């Protein structure tokens, strides 16, 4: 198979995947759950669609392996079945568990995308960047914000700094009147 045929096939598969993801997201919006996990799944599927769009429109010369796209397709089909299948109206906990499995499978599939594709893309590359940053040792920084989030630090800095003498409004008004009087006498 030629490179152009691979690109065309992947684009077709990704296009149908995006349509399926839209269907799943719309269906998940209507499912009521006490835990809110269905809404979380809908958000996850939305993020997956952004990754797929970036793969489809990316400028990388490396083609995403067809196996990755086909595996994503199987996972999305499983999600559609969970939402629209015959048992979709019965037991919410089993549907929730099914979606957790689908999300895990999609995550594993996305991790198998070659780094040569990921490195050149913005959204997909975010995960790789965050992995690099967590490996580095981050030193503790003292907050110098006007309103620090640490109340002890804020109080300590308040006690250690000398408070400037801020003139009151009446002092300012009297000094400006004096200037006016001095200027009018000359």
Buried (B, 14 or more C-beta within 10 A) or exposed (E): EEEEEBEEBBBEBBEEBBEBBEBBBEBBEEBEBEEEBBBBBBEBBBEBBEBBBBBBEBEBEBBBBEEBBBBBBEBBBBBBBBBEEEEBEEEBEEBBEBBEBBBEBBEEBBEEBEEEBBEBBEBBBEEEEEEEEEEEEEEEEEEEEEEBEEEEBBEEBEEEEEEEEEEEEEEEEEEEEEEEEEEEEE
